[in-house]
Each structure stands twice: as structure tokens, then as C-alpha cells.
Amino acid sequence: MNQTIVLIGVVTFIIYAAFHIFYIIGLLRTNYTLRAFLKNTEGNLNATLTELKGTLENMKKITANVGGITQDVRTITDTVMILEKGVQALYGKVKDEVAPVAGANIAGLKAGITTGVATLVRSLQERRGDDDERRS
């Protein structure tokens, strides 16, 4: 009976050892594969991180340029607003002060031109009449 118990114990130990040996071999393979993966990834990761750093620096420069351009556009917009207010003020001044004076001057000029043209026409008609009388 002791032999049977010892035999069962030995068989159990052999089975236990075999499973553990396969398990340990699997862990070693996994360990080697993981190390190889990490080595490959580390090289690619360093290159990717370097590229990412360059990209972020470029983005920072672009952001600074956009900020500068935005400030320039704001300055131009403010200048255009000031110019527009000046033009509105000038138009209001012309409309309120110059337009009535110009209207009176234009009315006088119109009357003078009308009178001048009428006088010229009469003078030409009188000359024709005098020329017609001389011919007859």
C-alpha cells in the first residue's frame, strides 16, 4: 500500500512538474516575444515622439502666426472703422453746411447760364434779321 501511495505521489509530481515546465517555457517564450516587441516599438516610438515634437513646434509657430495675423486684421478693422466714421462726419458736414450754399450757387449759375443762352440766341436772331434786311 505504501508503494501505491508513493507511486501515485510520484506520478502526480511528474504530471505537476510537466505542466509547470510547459508553463514556464510558455512564460519564457512570452518574455522573449515581449522583449523583442518592446525593442522594436521603442525604436519606432522614439522616432514617432521626435516627429511629434517637431509637429507640435510647427503648430506652435503656426498658432503664433495666426495670432499675429489676427492682431493685424483687428488693427485694419479698427482703422477702417475710424475712416468710416470720418467719412460719415465729412458727409454730414457737407450735407449740412456745404449743400445749401452749393444749392444757392448752382441755382444762381443755372439762372446765369439760362440768361446767357437766351441773350446769345436773341443776338444771333437779331444778326440774322439784320443780314436778311441787308440782302433784300
NORQUI-V499237 format. One record per residue. N is the residue number from 0. RES is the residue in three letters. SS is DSSP state (alpha for helix, beta for strand, coil for the rest). OMEGA is omega in degrees with one decimal (* if undefined). BURIAL is # if it has 16 or more other ideal C-beta (glycine too) atoms within 10 Angstrom, else .. Layout:
n = <N	N>
res = <RES	RES>
ss = <SS	SS>
omega = <OMEGA	OMEGA>
burial = <BURIAL	BURIAL>
//
This chain:
n = <0	1	2	3	4	5	6	7	8	9	10	11	12	13	14	15	16	17	18	19	20	21	22	23	24	25	26	27	28	29	30	31	32	33	34	35	36	37	38	39	40	41	42	43	44	45	46	47	48	49	50	51	52	53	54	55	56	57	58	59	60	61	62	63	64	65	66	67	68	69	70	71	72	73	74	75	76	77	78	79	80	81	82	83	84	85	86	87	88	89	90	91	92	93	94	95	96	97	98	99	100	101	102	103	104	105	106	107	108	109	110	111	112	113	114	115	116	117	118	119	120	121	122	123	124	125	126	127	128	129	130	131	132	133	134	135>
res = <MET	ASN	GLN	THR	ILE	VAL	LEU	ILE	GLY	VAL	VAL	THR	PHE	ILE	ILE	TYR	ALA	ALA	PHE	HIS	ILE	PHE	TYR	ILE	ILE	GLY	LEU	LEU	ARG	THR	ASN	TYR	THR	LEU	ARG	ALA	PHE	LEU	LYS	ASN	THR	GLU	GLY	ASN	LEU	ASN	ALA	THR	LEU	THR	GLU	LEU	LYS	GLY	THR	LEU	GLU	ASN	MET	LYS	LYS	ILE	THR	ALA	ASN	VAL	GLY	GLY	ILE	THR	GLN	ASP	VAL	ARG	THR	ILE	THR	ASP	THR	VAL	MET	ILE	LEU	GLU	LYS	GLY	VAL	GLN	ALA	LEU	TYR	GLY	LYS	VAL	LYS	ASP	GLU	VAL	ALA	PRO	VAL	ALA	GLY	ALA	ASN	ILE	ALA	GLY	LEU	LYS	ALA	GLY	ILE	THR	THR	GLY	VAL	ALA	THR	LEU	VAL	ARG	SER	LEU	GLN	GLU	ARG	ARG	GLY	ASP	ASP	ASP	GLU	ARG	ARG	SER>
ss = <coil	alpha	alpha	alpha	alpha	alpha	alpha	alpha	alpha	alpha	alpha	alpha	alpha	alpha	alpha	alpha	alpha	alpha	alpha	alpha	alpha	alpha	alpha	alpha	alpha	alpha	alpha	alpha	alpha	alpha	alpha	alpha	alpha	alpha	alpha	alpha	alpha	alpha	alpha	alpha	alpha	alpha	alpha	alpha	alpha	alpha	alpha	alpha	alpha	alpha	alpha	alpha	alpha	alpha	alpha	alpha	alpha	alpha	alpha	alpha	alpha	alpha	alpha	alpha	alpha	alpha	alpha	alpha	alpha	alpha	alpha	alpha	alpha	alpha	alpha	alpha	alpha	alpha	alpha	alpha	alpha	alpha	alpha	alpha	alpha	alpha	alpha	alpha	alpha	alpha	alpha	alpha	alpha	alpha	alpha	alpha	alpha	alpha	alpha	alpha	alpha	alpha	alpha	alpha	alpha	alpha	alpha	alpha	alpha	alpha	alpha	alpha	alpha	alpha	alpha	alpha	alpha	alpha	alpha	alpha	alpha	alpha	alpha	alpha	alpha	alpha	alpha	alpha	alpha	alpha	alpha	alpha	alpha	alpha	alpha	coil>
omega = <177.0	178.9	180.0	-179.9	178.6	179.5	177.9	178.6	-179.9	179.4	179.0	179.6	-179.8	178.7	179.4	-179.5	-179.5	178.7	-179.3	177.8	178.0	178.5	-179.8	177.2	177.2	177.6	178.3	177.6	178.2	179.2	179.3	179.3	179.5	177.6	178.4	178.5	-179.8	177.5	179.4	-178.5	-179.7	177.6	178.7	-178.2	178.0	177.7	179.7	178.5	176.6	178.1	179.1	178.1	177.3	179.5	179.3	176.8	177.2	177.7	179.1	177.8	179.7	178.5	177.9	178.8	178.8	177.3	177.8	179.3	178.5	178.3	177.6	178.8	177.1	179.1	179.2	179.4	178.1	178.8	179.1	178.4	178.2	178.6	179.6	177.8	177.2	178.5	177.4	179.1	178.5	178.5	178.5	179.0	179.0	-178.1	-175.6	-172.6	-173.5	-175.1	179.2	179.0	179.6	178.2	178.9	179.1	179.4	178.0	177.8	178.5	179.2	179.5	179.5	179.6	179.2	179.7	-180.0	179.6	179.0	179.0	178.7	179.8	178.8	-179.2	178.2	179.0	179.1	178.3	177.8	179.1	178.4	179.5	179.2	-179.9	179.7	180.0	-176.5	*>
burial = <.	.	.	.	.	.	.	.	.	.	.	.	.	.	.	.	.	.	.	.	.	.	.	.	.	.	.	.	.	.	.	.	.	.	.	.	.	.	.	.	.	.	.	.	.	.	.	.	.	.	.	.	.	.	.	.	.	.	.	.	.	.	.	.	.	.	.	.	.	.	.	.	.	.	.	.	.	.	.	.	.	.	.	.	.	.	.	.	.	.	.	.	.	.	.	.	.	.	.	.	.	.	.	.	.	.	.	.	.	.	.	.	.	.	.	.	.	.	.	.	.	.	.	.	.	.	.	.	.	.	.	.	.	.	.	.>
//
